[in-house]
Amino acid sequence: MSCGEPHETECAEVLDHLYEFLDHEMPDSDCTKFETHFGECNPCLEKYGLEQAVKKLVKRCCGSDDVPSDLRSKVMGRIELIRSGQAVPDHDVTAGPATG
């Protein structure tokens, strides 16, 4: 997706990191670059608006659902493995024990 115009920050970079921007998980300097890009690029601005609307809808519809504690523990364990650089198992950590 691109408007065909050159930008300081490429459309691909913006779209690859859109959820980091939406979730406020990037440095302020990167947020500023993205905001500048959205001011210059209507296709990326539209994509941003769409993804922002989807996030709000999901939060409104599902935001109050309780997550089972065992699922939360498994997901958090996997996140910690990834953050620490350890090998992550190929199997689904949310599934029950394998039977064979």
Biopython code that builds the backbone (N, CA, C, O; Angstrom):
import numpy as np
from Bio.PDB.StructureBuilder import StructureBuilder

atoms = [
    (1, "MET", "N", (0.848, -1.166, 0.000)),
    (1, "MET", "CA", (0.000, 0.000, 0.000)),
    (1, "MET", "C", (0.894, 1.228, 0.000)),
    (1, "MET", "O", (1.845, 1.320, 0.775)),
    (2, "SER", "N", (0.582, 2.151, -0.861)),
    (2, "SER", "CA", (1.337, 3.380, -0.939)),
    (2, "SER", "C", (0.561, 4.381, -1.773)),
    (2, "SER", "O", (-0.239, 4.010, -2.632)),
    (3, "CYS", "N", (0.805, 5.631, -1.512)),
    (3, "CYS", "CA", (0.165, 6.667, -2.315)),
    (3, "CYS", "C", (1.010, 6.983, -3.545)),
    (3, "CYS", "O", (0.610, 7.796, -4.378)),
    (4, "GLY", "N", (2.166, 6.353, -3.663)),
    (4, "GLY", "CA", (3.045, 6.575, -4.804)),
    (4, "GLY", "C", (4.015, 7.727, -4.613)),
    (4, "GLY", "O", (4.849, 7.982, -5.482)),
    (5, "GLU", "N", (3.922, 8.409, -3.517)),
    (5, "GLU", "CA", (4.815, 9.534, -3.243)),
    (5, "GLU", "C", (5.957, 9.069, -2.330)),
    (5, "GLU", "O", (5.769, 8.178, -1.502)),
    (6, "PRO", "N", (7.137, 9.672, -2.485)),
    (6, "PRO", "CA", (8.239, 9.316, -1.574)),
    (6, "PRO", "C", (7.992, 9.915, -0.186)),
    (6, "PRO", "O", (7.495, 11.033, -0.053)),
    (7, "HIS", "N", (8.347, 9.155, 0.822)),
    (7, "HIS", "CA", (8.189, 9.598, 2.211)),
    (7, "HIS", "C", (9.488, 9.330, 2.965)),
    (7, "HIS", "O", (10.249, 8.430, 2.611)),
    (8, "GLU", "N", (9.728, 10.110, 3.990)),
    (8, "GLU", "CA", (10.901, 9.869, 4.833)),
    (8, "GLU", "C", (10.810, 8.494, 5.484)),
    (8, "GLU", "O", (11.810, 7.783, 5.582)),
    (9, "THR", "N", (9.617, 8.122, 5.926)),
    (9, "THR", "CA", (9.363, 6.795, 6.485)),
    (9, "THR", "C", (8.520, 6.035, 5.465)),
    (9, "THR", "O", (7.423, 6.468, 5.112)),
    (10, "GLU", "N", (9.032, 4.912, 5.000)),
    (10, "GLU", "CA", (8.354, 4.138, 3.962)),
    (10, "GLU", "C", (7.028, 3.558, 4.468)),
    (10, "GLU", "O", (6.878, 3.248, 5.650)),
    (11, "CYS", "N", (6.082, 3.422, 3.552)),
    (11, "CYS", "CA", (4.772, 2.845, 3.883)),
    (11, "CYS", "C", (4.931, 1.452, 4.493)),
    (11, "CYS", "O", (4.247, 1.119, 5.460)),
    (12, "ALA", "N", (5.818, 0.647, 3.940)),
    (12, "ALA", "CA", (6.002, -0.720, 4.439)),
    (12, "ALA", "C", (6.411, -0.712, 5.912)),
    (12, "ALA", "O", (5.925, -1.534, 6.690)),
    (13, "GLU", "N", (7.284, 0.193, 6.298)),
    (13, "GLU", "CA", (7.713, 0.278, 7.694)),
    (13, "GLU", "C", (6.542, 0.673, 8.585)),
    (13, "GLU", "O", (6.353, 0.113, 9.665)),
    (14, "VAL", "N", (5.761, 1.640, 8.123)),
    (14, "VAL", "CA", (4.607, 2.081, 8.908)),
    (14, "VAL", "C", (3.624, 0.929, 9.100)),
    (14, "VAL", "O", (3.147, 0.692, 10.209)),
    (15, "LEU", "N", (3.328, 0.223, 8.024)),
    (15, "LEU", "CA", (2.352, -0.856, 8.110)),
    (15, "LEU", "C", (2.878, -2.049, 8.911)),
    (15, "LEU", "O", (2.110, -2.723, 9.597)),
    (16, "ASP", "N", (4.183, -2.311, 8.825)),
    (16, "ASP", "CA", (4.780, -3.409, 9.594)),
    (16, "ASP", "C", (4.725, -3.159, 11.098)),
    (16, "ASP", "O", (4.693, -4.103, 11.887)),
    (17, "HIS", "N", (4.714, -1.897, 11.492)),
    (17, "HIS", "CA", (4.764, -1.550, 12.914)),
    (17, "HIS", "C", (3.519, -0.804, 13.372)),
    (17, "HIS", "O", (3.542, -0.118, 14.393)),
    (18, "LEU", "N", (2.440, -0.938, 12.623)),
    (18, "LEU", "CA", (1.213, -0.197, 12.919)),
    (18, "LEU", "C", (0.649, -0.526, 14.296)),
    (18, "LEU", "O", (0.206, 0.367, 15.019)),
    (19, "TYR", "N", (0.665, -1.814, 14.662)),
    (19, "TYR", "CA", (0.098, -2.174, 15.968)),
    (19, "TYR", "C", (0.978, -1.698, 17.124)),
    (19, "TYR", "O", (0.470, -1.402, 18.205)),
    (20, "GLU", "N", (2.263, -1.622, 16.910)),
    (20, "GLU", "CA", (3.130, -1.041, 17.943)),
    (20, "GLU", "C", (2.754, 0.424, 18.162)),
    (20, "GLU", "O", (2.732, 0.905, 19.295)),
    (21, "PHE", "N", (2.461, 1.124, 17.072)),
    (21, "PHE", "CA", (2.040, 2.519, 17.164)),
    (21, "PHE", "C", (0.689, 2.606, 17.877)),
    (21, "PHE", "O", (0.515, 3.403, 18.798)),
    (22, "LEU", "N", (-0.257, 1.786, 17.444)),
    (22, "LEU", "CA", (-1.594, 1.808, 18.043)),
    (22, "LEU", "C", (-1.563, 1.483, 19.530)),
    (22, "LEU", "O", (-2.347, 2.031, 20.305)),
    (23, "ASP", "N", (-0.659, 0.590, 19.929)),
    (23, "ASP", "CA", (-0.573, 0.149, 21.316)),
    (23, "ASP", "C", (0.391, 0.986, 22.154)),
    (23, "ASP", "O", (0.654, 0.664, 23.312)),
    (24, "HIS", "N", (0.919, 2.063, 21.563)),
    (24, "HIS", "CA", (1.856, 2.954, 22.262)),
    (24, "HIS", "C", (3.065, 2.186, 22.784)),
    (24, "HIS", "O", (3.495, 2.379, 23.921)),
    (25, "GLU", "N", (3.613, 1.303, 21.928)),
    (25, "GLU", "CA", (4.741, 0.463, 22.308)),
    (25, "GLU", "C", (5.996, 0.813, 21.516)),
    (25, "GLU", "O", (6.840, -0.049, 21.269)),
    (26, "MET", "N", (6.119, 2.073, 21.120)),
    (26, "MET", "CA", (7.308, 2.487, 20.387)),
    (26, "MET", "C", (7.793, 3.826, 20.937)),
    (26, "MET", "O", (7.029, 4.569, 21.553)),
    (27, "PRO", "N", (9.065, 4.121, 20.708)),
    (27, "PRO", "CA", (9.621, 5.384, 21.209)),
    (27, "PRO", "C", (8.894, 6.595, 20.616)),
    (27, "PRO", "O", (8.357, 6.530, 19.510)),
    (28, "ASP", "N", (8.884, 7.687, 21.363)),
    (28, "ASP", "CA", (8.221, 8.907, 20.913)),
    (28, "ASP", "C", (8.738, 9.385, 19.564)),
    (28, "ASP", "O", (7.969, 9.905, 18.755)),
    (29, "SER", "N", (10.036, 9.215, 19.312)),
    (29, "SER", "CA", (10.604, 9.669, 18.037)),
    (29, "SER", "C", (10.002, 8.907, 16.868)),
    (29, "SER", "O", (9.751, 9.486, 15.811)),
    (30, "ASP", "N", (9.768, 7.603, 17.051)),
    (30, "ASP", "CA", (9.122, 6.806, 16.001)),
    (30, "ASP", "C", (7.657, 7.193, 15.847)),
    (30, "ASP", "O", (7.144, 7.240, 14.729)),
    (31, "CYS", "N", (6.983, 7.469, 16.951)),
    (31, "CYS", "CA", (5.583, 7.902, 16.888)),
    (31, "CYS", "C", (5.474, 9.185, 16.077)),
    (31, "CYS", "O", (4.552, 9.343, 15.277)),
    (32, "THR", "N", (6.405, 10.090, 16.281)),
    (32, "THR", "CA", (6.407, 11.352, 15.535)),
    (32, "THR", "C", (6.591, 11.096, 14.048)),
    (32, "THR", "O", (5.921, 11.722, 13.226)),
    (33, "LYS", "N", (7.497, 10.175, 13.689)),
    (33, "LYS", "CA", (7.695, 9.823, 12.273)),
    (33, "LYS", "C", (6.415, 9.255, 11.676)),
    (33, "LYS", "O", (6.054, 9.582, 10.546)),
    (34, "PHE", "N", (5.737, 8.415, 12.423)),
    (34, "PHE", "CA", (4.502, 7.806, 11.928)),
    (34, "PHE", "C", (3.410, 8.858, 11.767)),
    (34, "PHE", "O", (2.688, 8.851, 10.770)),
    (35, "GLU", "N", (3.282, 9.757, 12.730)),
    (35, "GLU", "CA", (2.273, 10.819, 12.639)),
    (35, "GLU", "C", (2.527, 11.703, 11.433)),
    (35, "GLU", "O", (1.587, 12.113, 10.752)),
    (36, "THR", "N", (3.792, 11.998, 11.164)),
    (36, "THR", "CA", (4.151, 12.775, 9.978)),
    (36, "THR", "C", (3.755, 12.017, 8.722)),
    (36, "THR", "O", (3.203, 12.596, 7.786)),
    (37, "HIS", "N", (4.037, 10.728, 8.704)),
    (37, "HIS", "CA", (3.699, 9.899, 7.548)),
    (37, "HIS", "C", (2.185, 9.897, 7.307)),
    (37, "HIS", "O", (1.740, 10.041, 6.169)),
    (38, "PHE", "N", (1.400, 9.734, 8.366)),
    (38, "PHE", "CA", (-0.049, 9.725, 8.216)),
    (38, "PHE", "C", (-0.560, 11.043, 7.655)),
    (38, "PHE", "O", (-1.562, 11.066, 6.940)),
    (39, "GLY", "N", (0.117, 12.136, 7.974)),
    (39, "GLY", "CA", (-0.264, 13.439, 7.436)),
    (39, "GLY", "C", (0.023, 13.571, 5.953)),
    (39, "GLY", "O", (-0.571, 14.412, 5.277)),
    (40, "GLU", "N", (0.928, 12.748, 5.440)),
    (40, "GLU", "CA", (1.334, 12.813, 4.031)),
    (40, "GLU", "C", (0.716, 11.709, 3.176)),
    (40, "GLU", "O", (0.656, 11.855, 1.955)),
    (41, "CYS", "N", (0.262, 10.624, 3.769)),
    (41, "CYS", "CA", (-0.105, 9.427, 3.013)),
    (41, "CYS", "C", (-1.523, 8.976, 3.376)),
    (41, "CYS", "O", (-1.735, 8.349, 4.414)),
    (42, "ASN", "N", (-2.468, 9.293, 2.529)),
    (42, "ASN", "CA", (-3.859, 8.938, 2.801)),
    (42, "ASN", "C", (-4.110, 7.431, 2.886)),
    (42, "ASN", "O", (-4.868, 7.008, 3.758)),
    (43, "PRO", "N", (-3.507, 6.590, 2.018)),
    (43, "PRO", "CA", (-3.756, 5.141, 2.165)),
    (43, "PRO", "C", (-3.321, 4.603, 3.536)),
    (43, "PRO", "O", (-4.028, 3.789, 4.129)),
    (44, "CYS", "N", (-2.180, 5.045, 4.034)),
    (44, "CYS", "CA", (-1.720, 4.589, 5.354)),
    (44, "CYS", "C", (-2.602, 5.171, 6.458)),
    (44, "CYS", "O", (-2.874, 4.500, 7.454)),
    (45, "LEU", "N", (-3.045, 6.406, 6.288)),
    (45, "LEU", "CA", (-3.944, 7.023, 7.267)),
    (45, "LEU", "C", (-5.260, 6.253, 7.323)),
    (45, "LEU", "O", (-5.804, 6.038, 8.406)),
    (46, "GLU", "N", (-5.770, 5.841, 6.175)),
    (46, "GLU", "CA", (-7.002, 5.056, 6.142)),
    (46, "GLU", "C", (-6.816, 3.707, 6.825)),
    (46, "GLU", "O", (-7.683, 3.267, 7.580)),
    (47, "LYS", "N", (-5.688, 3.050, 6.563)),
    (47, "LYS", "CA", (-5.396, 1.766, 7.198)),
    (47, "LYS", "C", (-5.286, 1.933, 8.712)),
    (47, "LYS", "O", (-5.799, 1.111, 9.472)),
    (48, "TYR", "N", (-4.616, 3.000, 9.145)),
    (48, "TYR", "CA", (-4.500, 3.307, 10.570)),
    (48, "TYR", "C", (-5.894, 3.491, 11.178)),
    (48, "TYR", "O", (-6.185, 2.936, 12.238)),
    (49, "GLY", "N", (-6.749, 4.262, 10.517)),
    (49, "GLY", "CA", (-8.100, 4.507, 11.025)),
    (49, "GLY", "C", (-8.907, 3.229, 11.115)),
    (49, "GLY", "O", (-9.642, 3.021, 12.080)),
    (50, "LEU", "N", (-8.776, 2.378, 10.120)),
    (50, "LEU", "CA", (-9.493, 1.100, 10.121)),
    (50, "LEU", "C", (-9.023, 0.220, 11.273)),
    (50, "LEU", "O", (-9.841, -0.325, 12.014)),
    (51, "GLU", "N", (-7.711, 0.078, 11.427)),
    (51, "GLU", "CA", (-7.178, -0.781, 12.497)),
    (51, "GLU", "C", (-7.511, -0.215, 13.875)),
    (51, "GLU", "O", (-7.752, -0.970, 14.817)),
    (52, "GLN", "N", (-7.524, 1.102, 13.993)),
    (52, "GLN", "CA", (-7.884, 1.737, 15.257)),
    (52, "GLN", "C", (-9.355, 1.441, 15.583)),
    (52, "GLN", "O", (-9.690, 1.160, 16.734)),
    (53, "ALA", "N", (-10.222, 1.503, 14.584)),
    (53, "ALA", "CA", (-11.640, 1.207, 14.781)),
    (53, "ALA", "C", (-11.844, -0.255, 15.176)),
    (53, "ALA", "O", (-12.664, -0.555, 16.043)),
    (54, "VAL", "N", (-11.098, -1.168, 14.541)),
    (54, "VAL", "CA", (-11.209, -2.591, 14.887)),
    (54, "VAL", "C", (-10.784, -2.825, 16.331)),
    (54, "VAL", "O", (-11.452, -3.552, 17.065)),
    (55, "LYS", "N", (-9.677, -2.211, 16.741)),
    (55, "LYS", "CA", (-9.221, -2.363, 18.125)),
    (55, "LYS", "C", (-10.277, -1.874, 19.110)),
    (55, "LYS", "O", (-10.524, -2.521, 20.128)),
    (56, "LYS", "N", (-10.899, -0.739, 18.813)),
    (56, "LYS", "CA", (-11.931, -0.200, 19.708)),
    (56, "LYS", "C", (-13.139, -1.124, 19.773)),
    (56, "LYS", "O", (-13.715, -1.329, 20.841)),
    (57, "LEU", "N", (-13.517, -1.679, 18.630)),
    (57, "LEU", "CA", (-14.653, -2.594, 18.580)),
    (57, "LEU", "C", (-14.360, -3.860, 19.388)),
    (57, "LEU", "O", (-15.200, -4.309, 20.167)),
    (58, "VAL", "N", (-13.184, -4.427, 19.206)),
    (58, "VAL", "CA", (-12.814, -5.633, 19.954)),
    (58, "VAL", "C", (-12.784, -5.334, 21.445)),
    (58, "VAL", "O", (-13.258, -6.134, 22.252)),
    (59, "LYS", "N", (-12.232, -4.192, 21.810)),
    (59, "LYS", "CA", (-12.174, -3.834, 23.230)),
    (59, "LYS", "C", (-13.576, -3.679, 23.807)),
    (59, "LYS", "O", (-13.850, -4.125, 24.922)),
    (60, "ARG", "N", (-14.454, -3.049, 23.047)),
    (60, "ARG", "CA", (-15.820, -2.843, 23.528)),
    (60, "ARG", "C", (-16.571, -4.170, 23.655)),
    (60, "ARG", "O", (-17.312, -4.380, 24.615)),
    (61, "CYS", "N", (-16.376, -5.052, 22.693)),
    (61, "CYS", "CA", (-17.126, -6.312, 22.672)),
    (61, "CYS", "C", (-16.503, -7.403, 23.542)),
    (61, "CYS", "O", (-17.215, -8.259, 24.066)),
    (62, "CYS", "N", (-15.201, -7.377, 23.695)),
    (62, "CYS", "CA", (-14.513, -8.485, 24.375)),
    (62, "CYS", "C", (-13.660, -8.028, 25.545)),
    (62, "CYS", "O", (-13.046, -8.858, 26.215)),
    (63, "GLY", "N", (-13.609, -6.754, 25.802)),
    (63, "GLY", "CA", (-12.695, -6.223, 26.801)),
    (63, "GLY", "C", (-12.967, -6.661, 28.222)),
    (63, "GLY", "O", (-12.077, -6.601, 29.071)),
    (64, "SER", "N", (-14.184, -7.101, 28.494)),
    (64, "SER", "CA", (-14.492, -7.476, 29.869)),
    (64, "SER", "C", (-14.456, -8.983, 30.089)),
    (64, "SER", "O", (-14.712, -9.451, 31.199)),
    (65, "ASP", "N", (-14.143, -9.745, 29.051)),
    (65, "ASP", "CA", (-14.069, -11.200, 29.201)),
    (65, "ASP", "C", (-12.874, -11.581, 30.070)),
    (65, "ASP", "O", (-11.769, -11.068, 29.893)),
    (66, "ASP", "N", (-13.117, -12.488, 31.008)),
    (66, "ASP", "CA", (-12.036, -12.972, 31.860)),
    (66, "ASP", "C", (-11.239, -14.035, 31.119)),
    (66, "ASP", "O", (-11.798, -14.886, 30.427)),
    (67, "VAL", "N", (-9.939, -13.971, 31.276)),
    (67, "VAL", "CA", (-9.054, -14.964, 30.676)),
    (67, "VAL", "C", (-8.774, -16.023, 31.738)),
    (67, "VAL", "O", (-8.414, -15.686, 32.866)),
    (68, "PRO", "N", (-8.935, -17.299, 31.389)),
    (68, "PRO", "CA", (-8.615, -18.352, 32.373)),
    (68, "PRO", "C", (-7.173, -18.215, 32.850)),
    (68, "PRO", "O", (-6.271, -17.947, 32.057)),
    (69, "SER", "N", (-6.965, -18.399, 34.142)),
    (69, "SER", "CA", (-5.636, -18.188, 34.725)),
    (69, "SER", "C", (-4.593, -19.123, 34.135)),
    (69, "SER", "O", (-3.440, -18.719, 33.980)),
    (70, "ASP", "N", (-4.955, -20.365, 33.798)),
    (70, "ASP", "CA", (-3.966, -21.278, 33.236)),
    (70, "ASP", "C", (-3.549, -20.825, 31.836)),
    (70, "ASP", "O", (-2.382, -20.960, 31.468)),
    (71, "LEU", "N", (-4.485, -20.293, 31.055)),
    (71, "LEU", "CA", (-4.137, -19.775, 29.734)),
    (71, "LEU", "C", (-3.231, -18.562, 29.865)),
    (71, "LEU", "O", (-2.246, -18.435, 29.138)),
    (72, "ARG", "N", (-3.565, -17.666, 30.793)),
    (72, "ARG", "CA", (-2.738, -16.474, 31.016)),
    (72, "ARG", "C", (-1.313, -16.881, 31.389)),
    (72, "ARG", "O", (-0.351, -16.302, 30.884)),
    (73, "SER", "N", (-1.175, -17.863, 32.261)),
    (73, "SER", "CA", (0.151, -18.333, 32.685)),
    (73, "SER", "C", (0.950, -18.893, 31.516)),
    (73, "SER", "O", (2.139, -18.606, 31.373)),
    (74, "LYS", "N", (0.292, -19.695, 30.680)),
    (74, "LYS", "CA", (0.979, -20.291, 29.529)),
    (74, "LYS", "C", (1.426, -19.220, 28.537)),
    (74, "LYS", "O", (2.546, -19.268, 28.028)),
    (75, "VAL", "N", (0.549, -18.255, 28.264)),
    (75, "VAL", "CA", (0.901, -17.189, 27.322)),
    (75, "VAL", "C", (2.033, -16.340, 27.887)),
    (75, "VAL", "O", (2.978, -16.012, 27.169)),
    (76, "MET", "N", (1.946, -15.984, 29.154)),
    (76, "MET", "CA", (3.003, -15.175, 29.764)),
    (76, "MET", "C", (4.330, -15.935, 29.778)),
    (76, "MET", "O", (5.389, -15.340, 29.580)),
    (77, "GLY", "N", (4.274, -17.244, 30.009)),
    (77, "GLY", "CA", (5.495, -18.055, 29.968)),
    (77, "GLY", "C", (6.132, -18.034, 28.595)),
    (77, "GLY", "O", (7.353, -17.937, 28.472)),
    (78, "ARG", "N", (5.315, -18.124, 27.567)),
    (78, "ARG", "CA", (5.842, -18.090, 26.191)),
    (78, "ARG", "C", (6.442, -16.713, 25.872)),
    (78, "ARG", "O", (7.489, -16.624, 25.231)),
    (79, "ILE", "N", (5.784, -15.659, 26.316)),
    (79, "ILE", "CA", (6.317, -14.307, 26.104)),
    (79, "ILE", "C", (7.676, -14.166, 26.774)),
    (79, "ILE", "O", (8.602, -13.602, 26.191)),
    (80, "GLU", "N", (7.799, -14.674, 27.989)),
    (80, "GLU", "CA", (9.077, -14.597, 28.692)),
    (80, "GLU", "C", (10.165, -15.381, 27.966)),
    (80, "GLU", "O", (11.309, -14.931, 27.901)),
    (81, "LEU", "N", (9.821, -16.558, 27.415)),
    (81, "LEU", "CA", (10.793, -17.333, 26.632)),
    (81, "LEU", "C", (11.290, -16.524, 25.440)),
    (81, "LEU", "O", (12.489, -16.468, 25.169)),
    (82, "ILE", "N", (10.359, -15.901, 24.735)),
    (82, "ILE", "CA", (10.722, -15.105, 23.560)),
    (82, "ILE", "C", (11.594, -13.931, 23.965)),
    (82, "ILE", "O", (12.606, -13.660, 23.317)),
    (83, "ARG", "N", (11.221, -13.237, 25.016)),
    (83, "ARG", "CA", (11.998, -12.075, 25.476)),
    (83, "ARG", "C", (13.408, -12.456, 25.907)),
    (83, "ARG", "O", (14.354, -11.694, 25.709)),
    (84, "SER", "N", (13.541, -13.639, 26.495)),
    (84, "SER", "CA", (14.856, -14.057, 26.983)),
    (84, "SER", "C", (15.720, -14.659, 25.882)),
    (84, "SER", "O", (16.898, -14.943, 26.096)),
    (85, "GLY", "N", (15.133, -14.853, 24.703)),
    (85, "GLY", "CA", (15.896, -15.395, 23.583)),
    (85, "GLY", "C", (16.010, -16.902, 23.602)),
    (85, "GLY", "O", (16.768, -17.471, 22.816)),
    (86, "GLN", "N", (15.283, -17.557, 24.471)),
    (86, "GLN", "CA", (15.326, -19.018, 24.542)),
    (86, "GLN", "C", (14.511, -19.610, 23.398)),
    (86, "GLN", "O", (13.662, -18.947, 22.804)),
    (87, "ALA", "N", (14.791, -20.859, 23.112)),
    (87, "ALA", "CA", (14.041, -21.568, 22.072)),
    (87, "ALA", "C", (12.590, -21.700, 22.523)),
    (87, "ALA", "O", (12.305, -22.015, 23.678)),
    (88, "VAL", "N", (11.693, -21.454, 21.593)),
    (88, "VAL", "CA", (10.270, -21.547, 21.878)),
    (88, "VAL", "C", (9.759, -22.858, 21.298)),
    (88, "VAL", "O", (10.025, -23.154, 20.133)),
    (89, "PRO", "N", (9.035, -23.648, 22.077)),
    (89, "PRO", "CA", (8.529, -24.935, 21.572)),
    (89, "PRO", "C", (7.652, -24.735, 20.344)),
    (89, "PRO", "O", (6.929, -23.745, 20.231)),
    (90, "ASP", "N", (7.730, -25.699, 19.422)),
    (90, "ASP", "CA", (6.905, -25.642, 18.220)),
    (90, "ASP", "C", (5.453, -25.986, 18.510)),
    (90, "ASP", "O", (4.556, -25.558, 17.784)),
    (91, "HIS", "N", (5.216, -26.754, 19.566)),
    (91, "HIS", "CA", (3.839, -27.166, 19.851)),
    (91, "HIS", "C", (3.060, -26.009, 20.470)),
    (91, "HIS", "O", (3.637, -25.046, 20.976)),
    (92, "ASP", "N", (1.766, -26.128, 20.418)),
    (92, "ASP", "CA", (0.860, -25.120, 20.943)),
    (92, "ASP", "C", (0.893, -25.171, 22.466)),
    (92, "ASP", "O", (0.453, -26.152, 23.065)),
    (93, "VAL", "N", (1.407, -24.127, 23.088)),
    (93, "VAL", "CA", (1.529, -24.116, 24.540)),
    (93, "VAL", "C", (0.175, -23.978, 25.232)),
    (93, "VAL", "O", (0.064, -24.211, 26.435)),
    (94, "THR", "N", (-0.845, -23.603, 24.477)),
    (94, "THR", "CA", (-2.163, -23.464, 25.081)),
    (94, "THR", "C", (-2.943, -24.763, 25.051)),
    (94, "THR", "O", (-3.993, -24.870, 25.683)),
    (95, "ALA", "N", (-2.442, -25.754, 24.321)),
    (95, "ALA", "CA", (-3.120, -27.046, 24.239)),
    (95, "ALA", "C", (-2.793, -27.874, 25.474)),
    (95, "ALA", "O", (-1.808, -27.627, 26.169)),
    (96, "GLY", "N", (-3.625, -28.839, 25.722)),
    (96, "GLY", "CA", (-3.387, -29.743, 26.841)),
    (96, "GLY", "C", (-2.211, -30.662, 26.522)),
    (96, "GLY", "O", (-1.602, -30.540, 25.459)),
    (97, "PRO", "N", (-1.887, -31.578, 27.431)),
    (97, "PRO", "CA", (-0.771, -32.486, 27.206)),
    (97, "PRO", "C", (-1.008, -33.337, 25.961)),
    (97, "PRO", "O", (-2.131, -33.744, 25.665)),
    (98, "ALA", "N", (0.067, -33.589, 25.255)),
    (98, "ALA", "CA", (-0.025, -34.405, 24.043)),
    (98, "ALA", "C", (-0.306, -35.846, 24.414)),
    (98, "ALA", "O", (0.239, -36.379, 25.381)),
    (99, "THR", "N", (-1.159, -36.455, 23.635)),
    (99, "THR", "CA", (-1.430, -37.881, 23.842)),
    (99, "THR", "C", (-1.049, -38.618, 22.597)),
    (99, "THR", "O", (-1.163, -38.069, 21.501)),
    (100, "GLY", "N", (-0.610, -39.812, 22.719)),
    (100, "GLY", "CA", (-0.156, -40.415, 21.510)),
    (100, "GLY", "C", (-0.350, -41.825, 21.473)),
    (100, "GLY", "O", (-0.001, -42.470, 20.484)),
]
sb = StructureBuilder()
sb.init_structure("model")
sb.init_model(0)
sb.init_chain("A")
sb.init_seg("    ")
for serial, (resi, resn, name, xyz) in enumerate(atoms, 1):
    if name == "N":
        sb.init_residue(resn, " ", resi, " ")
    sb.init_atom(name, np.array(xyz, "f"), 0.0, 1.0, " ", f" {name:<3s}", serial, name[0])
structure = sb.get_structure()
